[in-house]
Amino acid sequence: MAKTWKQKLDSGRPAHVEILAKPFGGAPEGARMLVATPRLVDQYIRDIPPGEHRDIPRMRADLAAAHGADIACPLSTSIFARIAAEAALEDAAAGAPPAGVTPFWRLIDEDSKIAGKLSCGPGYIRAQRARESAGDVSKP
């Protein structure tokens, strides 16, 4: 049986920093690269204040700086952002209160490739951003 998104959110290895043996993701050989976790990305998203939007490159830079790395892995952080978003949608579908749902629309832009892959589609992100802009945070 396939894992749920919530199970994926809690799986994986601990966050760690690797020294790159060759250039990767725009970083040179020898750079320190953070390989985050889905939970670490989820917590980053939860810490974005209502009405504020960030993007994945900024998240990567923030996480790398917080962990003493030069960069955060561009591949895994994007995958983990999707995992956090899909797990949030599972939470919302299960009736979690708005404060218990990770506000992924504050990180994932409606025009991004990730938004197109989400089970909710880009329209959900657009609607959530409009709700927050209007001051309504009553629904995830």
Backbone as CSV, one residue per row, in Angstrom:
resi,resn,N_x,N_y,N_z,CA_x,CA_y,CA_z,C_x,C_y,C_z
1,MET,0.842,-1.185,0.000,0.000,0.000,0.000,0.888,1.250,0.000
2,ALA,0.512,2.215,-0.799,1.285,3.448,-0.902,1.153,4.271,0.379
3,LYS,2.215,5.006,0.684,2.197,5.882,1.857,1.289,7.081,1.593
4,THR,0.669,7.555,2.652,-0.079,8.812,2.558,0.936,9.957,2.559
5,TRP,0.461,11.132,2.200,1.351,12.301,2.240,1.773,12.587,3.673
6,LYS,0.876,12.358,4.630,1.230,12.560,6.043,2.345,11.608,6.454
7,GLN,2.296,10.371,5.994,3.364,9.414,6.298,4.675,9.846,5.650
8,LYS,4.600,10.358,4.437,5.807,10.847,3.757,6.399,12.039,4.501
9,LEU,5.533,12.862,5.092,5.988,14.038,5.842,6.873,13.629,7.012
10,ASP,6.580,12.482,7.596,7.329,12.028,8.768,8.390,10.975,8.453
11,SER,8.664,10.751,7.186,9.663,9.737,6.837,10.952,10.392,6.353
12,GLY,11.932,9.569,6.131,13.199,10.059,5.591,14.294,10.137,6.627
13,ARG,15.459,10.463,6.137,16.635,10.590,6.997,16.638,11.945,7.687
14,PRO,17.402,12.074,8.760,17.518,13.391,9.418,18.186,14.409,8.485
15,ALA,17.903,15.676,8.735,18.569,16.735,7.976,20.069,16.635,8.204
16,HIS,20.827,16.914,7.146,22.281,16.856,7.268,22.923,17.736,6.190
17,VAL,24.175,18.063,6.423,24.934,18.874,5.480,25.981,17.987,4.828
18,GLU,26.030,18.031,3.509,27.003,17.261,2.740,27.977,18.222,2.059
19,ILE,29.192,17.776,1.893,30.177,18.524,1.106,30.081,18.001,-0.321
20,LEU,29.850,18.891,-1.268,29.677,18.468,-2.657,30.992,17.986,-3.267
21,ALA,30.954,16.807,-3.836,32.129,16.239,-4.503,32.280,16.790,-5.913
22,LYS,31.194,17.353,-6.447,31.222,17.990,-7.770,30.171,19.087,-7.777
23,PRO,30.226,19.999,-8.720,29.231,21.076,-8.767,27.814,20.505,-8.850
24,PHE,26.880,21.177,-8.162,25.489,20.737,-8.167,24.583,21.903,-7.799
25,GLY,23.494,22.049,-8.519,22.492,23.057,-8.181,23.020,24.475,-8.163
26,GLY,24.021,24.754,-8.966,24.600,26.089,-9.006,25.703,26.320,-7.991
27,ALA,26.020,25.303,-7.203,27.087,25.424,-6.196,28.332,24.686,-6.693
28,PRO,29.496,25.192,-6.355,30.734,24.557,-6.818,31.108,23.329,-5.979
29,GLU,32.019,22.573,-6.493,32.596,21.454,-5.741,33.112,21.990,-4.406
30,GLY,32.885,21.238,-3.339,33.354,21.635,-2.021,32.364,22.471,-1.222
31,ALA,31.284,22.892,-1.867,30.269,23.681,-1.147,29.540,22.787,-0.150
32,ARG,29.019,23.427,0.882,28.249,22.705,1.908,26.771,22.798,1.539
33,MET,26.149,21.632,1.332,24.748,21.593,0.908,23.879,20.930,1.971
34,LEU,22.849,21.644,2.394,21.876,21.098,3.326,20.903,20.190,2.584
35,VAL,20.733,18.993,3.101,19.657,18.112,2.652,18.651,18.136,3.800
36,ALA,17.564,18.828,3.574,16.567,19.052,4.624,15.700,17.809,4.819
37,THR,14.590,17.985,5.478,13.601,16.924,5.661,12.230,17.512,5.332
38,PRO,11.256,16.665,5.058,9.913,17.199,4.836,9.397,17.993,6.045
39,ARG,9.656,17.523,7.251,9.197,18.231,8.453,9.878,19.586,8.606
40,LEU,11.149,19.679,8.258,11.871,20.948,8.341,11.250,21.965,7.380
41,VAL,10.939,21.533,6.182,10.292,22.409,5.196,8.889,22.779,5.672
42,ASP,8.162,21.809,6.208,6.827,22.067,6.737,6.874,23.139,7.828
43,GLN,7.831,23.036,8.734,7.946,24.022,9.815,8.305,25.397,9.269
44,TYR,9.173,25.447,8.275,9.512,26.728,7.641,8.236,27.386,7.107
45,ILE,7.406,26.602,6.418,6.171,27.143,5.848,5.244,27.639,6.958
46,ARG,5.122,26.864,8.022,4.248,27.250,9.143,4.693,28.561,9.784
47,ASP,5.971,28.867,9.697,6.503,30.084,10.308,6.321,31.336,9.442
48,ILE,5.831,31.177,8.219,5.578,32.345,7.357,4.298,33.018,7.859
49,PRO,4.366,34.289,8.208,3.185,34.981,8.747,2.041,35.085,7.730
50,PRO,0.800,35.124,8.216,-0.351,35.300,7.312,-0.179,36.538,6.446
51,GLY,-0.551,36.396,5.172,-0.458,37.511,4.236,0.910,37.700,3.622
52,GLU,1.921,37.006,4.128,3.278,37.120,3.572,3.517,35.943,2.626
53,HIS,4.219,36.218,1.530,4.547,35.173,0.577,6.056,35.100,0.409
54,ARG,6.552,33.898,0.335,7.970,33.655,0.053,8.026,32.696,-1.115
55,ASP,9.224,32.463,-1.596,9.362,31.488,-2.676,10.389,30.436,-2.284
56,ILE,10.468,29.403,-3.072,11.349,28.285,-2.745,12.821,28.700,-2.742
57,PRO,13.290,29.525,-3.688,14.693,29.957,-3.590,15.010,30.670,-2.271
58,ARG,14.091,31.505,-1.798,14.331,32.171,-0.512,14.330,31.144,0.619
59,MET,13.395,30.205,0.596,13.373,29.165,1.623,14.689,28.406,1.629
60,ARG,15.172,28.050,0.463,16.441,27.319,0.376,17.570,28.132,0.999
61,ALA,17.630,29.419,0.689,18.681,30.277,1.248,18.541,30.397,2.762
62,ASP,17.328,30.582,3.237,17.085,30.705,4.679,17.461,29.422,5.417
63,LEU,17.044,28.282,4.888,17.356,27.009,5.535,18.856,26.730,5.520
64,ALA,19.496,27.018,4.395,20.944,26.804,4.310,21.663,27.654,5.350
65,ALA,21.313,28.924,5.436,21.956,29.820,6.404,21.730,29.337,7.835
66,ALA,20.532,28.872,8.124,20.203,28.409,9.478,20.963,27.144,9.867
67,HIS,21.449,26.417,8.879,22.155,25.157,9.146,23.636,25.209,8.774
68,GLY,24.164,26.407,8.574,25.581,26.571,8.296,26.015,25.995,6.960
69,ALA,25.111,26.004,5.991,25.426,25.478,4.662,25.469,26.617,3.645
70,ASP,26.065,26.326,2.513,26.128,27.315,1.435,24.828,27.336,0.632
71,ILE,24.244,26.160,0.457,22.974,26.037,-0.270,22.137,24.938,0.376
72,ALA,20.876,24.912,0.028,20.005,23.778,0.362,19.709,23.079,-0.951
73,CYS,19.614,21.788,-0.917,19.401,20.994,-2.126,18.159,21.480,-2.874
74,PRO,18.326,21.885,-4.132,17.177,22.391,-4.879,16.154,21.304,-5.209
75,LEU,16.609,20.101,-5.397,15.701,19.010,-5.747,14.866,18.569,-4.548
76,SER,15.528,18.237,-3.454,14.778,17.709,-2.301,13.892,18.772,-1.652
77,THR,14.318,20.018,-1.602,13.473,21.029,-0.964,12.175,21.231,-1.742
78,SER,12.233,21.157,-3.054,11.012,21.273,-3.857,10.098,20.075,-3.633
79,ILE,10.679,18.895,-3.592,9.893,17.685,-3.326,9.254,17.779,-1.940
80,PHE,10.026,18.235,-0.966,9.512,18.334,0.406,8.418,19.396,0.517
81,ALA,8.507,20.456,-0.272,7.444,21.470,-0.275,6.145,20.854,-0.788
82,ARG,6.246,20.021,-1.811,5.043,19.356,-2.314,4.489,18.392,-1.264
83,ILE,5.359,17.643,-0.615,4.901,16.719,0.432,4.162,17.488,1.524
84,ALA,4.726,18.612,1.962,4.084,19.419,3.003,2.717,19.924,2.530
85,ALA,2.632,20.332,1.279,1.367,20.836,0.739,0.315,19.739,0.663
86,GLU,0.685,18.598,0.138,-0.283,17.501,0.011,-0.716,16.987,1.392
87,ALA,0.217,16.952,2.347,-0.143,16.550,3.710,-1.106,17.568,4.320
88,ALA,-0.911,18.844,4.028,-1.825,19.882,4.515,-3.220,19.688,3.924
89,LEU,-3.279,19.321,2.660,-4.575,19.068,2.031,-5.259,17.855,2.658
90,GLU,-4.477,16.841,3.013,-5.042,15.698,3.737,-5.598,16.144,5.087
91,ASP,-4.849,16.998,5.790,-5.316,17.516,7.081,-6.626,18.279,6.919
92,ALA,-6.685,19.154,5.924,-7.890,19.949,5.691,-9.077,19.045,5.363
93,ALA,-8.846,18.046,4.539,-9.922,17.120,4.169,-10.418,16.321,5.371
94,ALA,-9.513,16.100,6.330,-9.882,15.351,7.539,-10.545,16.248,8.586
95,GLY,-10.690,17.543,8.270,-11.385,18.449,9.184,-10.501,19.156,10.198
96,ALA,-9.194,19.190,9.956,-8.294,19.893,10.883,-8.673,21.371,10.952
97,PRO,-8.529,21.987,12.134,-8.809,23.422,12.227,-7.795,24.206,11.394
98,PRO,-8.167,25.388,10.910,-7.263,26.169,10.056,-5.862,26.337,10.636
99,ALA,-5.744,26.538,11.941,-4.426,26.726,12.557,-3.594,25.456,12.499
100,GLY,-4.219,24.318,12.263,-3.501,23.054,12.208,-3.058,22.654,10.810
101,VAL,-3.403,23.459,9.822,-3.079,23.149,8.432,-1.900,24.000,7.973
102,THR,-0.893,23.360,7.448,0.281,24.084,6.940,-0.143,24.992,5.785
103,PRO,0.117,26.304,5.870,-0.319,27.261,4.855,0.625,27.315,3.644
104,PHE,0.649,26.232,2.901,1.602,26.098,1.790,1.426,27.161,0.715
105,TRP,0.249,27.780,0.636,0.003,28.826,-0.350,0.854,30.065,-0.087
106,ARG,1.474,30.144,1.072,2.381,31.257,1.375,3.750,31.025,0.764
107,LEU,4.032,29.807,0.321,5.320,29.467,-0.283,5.198,29.100,-1.757
108,ILE,4.204,28.306,-2.092,4.081,27.805,-3.458,3.235,28.770,-4.275
109,ASP,3.822,29.319,-5.315,3.144,30.278,-6.175,2.183,29.544,-7.107
110,GLU,1.042,30.143,-7.360,0.036,29.503,-8.207,0.526,29.246,-9.633
111,ASP,1.533,29.975,-10.085,2.054,29.801,-11.437,3.251,28.842,-11.507
112,SER,3.632,28.267,-10.377,4.803,27.386,-10.353,4.467,25.986,-10.868
113,LYS,5.509,25.260,-11.248,5.337,23.872,-11.694,4.752,23.019,-10.571
114,ILE,5.182,23.282,-9.343,4.683,22.501,-8.211,3.169,22.690,-8.063
115,ALA,2.680,23.907,-8.208,1.240,24.170,-8.062,0.445,23.342,-9.070
116,GLY,0.965,23.202,-10.264,0.288,22.414,-11.286,0.233,20.934,-10.975
117,LYS,1.155,20.472,-10.121,1.195,19.057,-9.748,0.348,18.749,-8.516
118,LEU,-0.002,19.764,-7.750,-0.757,19.546,-6.516,-2.169,19.032,-6.815
119,SER,-2.672,18.201,-5.942,-4.010,17.640,-6.129,-5.094,18.715,-6.101
120,CYS,-4.807,19.858,-5.470,-5.781,20.950,-5.380,-5.743,21.874,-6.584
121,GLY,-4.635,21.872,-7.316,-4.467,22.768,-8.451,-4.160,24.194,-8.027
122,PRO,-3.752,25.018,-8.982,-3.373,26.404,-8.698,-4.517,27.277,-8.201
123,GLY,-5.744,26.948,-8.578,-6.894,27.754,-8.149,-7.046,27.805,-6.640
124,TYR,-6.717,26.720,-5.967,-6.799,26.670,-4.507,-5.818,27.668,-3.888
125,ILE,-4.615,27.713,-4.438,-3.599,28.649,-3.931,-4.077,30.082,-4.136
126,ARG,-4.595,30.349,-5.308,-5.105,31.692,-5.615,-6.219,32.069,-4.628
127,ALA,-7.137,31.142,-4.365,-8.248,31.408,-3.444,-7.748,31.635,-2.022
128,GLN,-6.794,30.845,-1.581,-6.270,30.999,-0.218,-5.539,32.333,-0.066
129,ARG,-4.787,32.712,-1.075,-4.094,34.006,-1.003,-5.099,35.152,-0.981
130,ALA,-6.161,35.037,-1.766,-7.195,36.080,-1.778,-7.884,36.156,-0.422
131,ARG,-8.169,34.998,0.176,-8.791,34.973,1.506,-7.913,35.679,2.528
132,GLU,-6.631,35.336,2.524,-5.721,35.957,3.497,-5.579,37.450,3.249
133,SER,-5.541,37.849,1.985,-5.444,39.281,1.666,-6.655,40.038,2.185
134,ALA,-7.803,39.348,2.211,-9.032,39.969,2.728,-9.142,39.845,4.241
135,GLY,-8.150,39.210,4.868,-8.160,39.082,6.321,-8.892,37.859,6.837
136,ASP,-9.323,36.974,5.949,-10.064,35.777,6.349,-9.105,34.582,6.461
137,VAL,-8.867,34.131,7.664,-8.026,32.951,7.862,-8.841,31.846,8.531
138,SER,-10.156,31.874,8.319,-11.041,30.914,8.981,-11.084,29.549,8.308
139,LYS,-10.625,29.453,7.062,-10.688,28.163,6.362,-9.340,27.837,5.740
140,PRO,-8.973,26.556,5.785,-7.763,26.165,5.041,-8.123,25.855,3.606
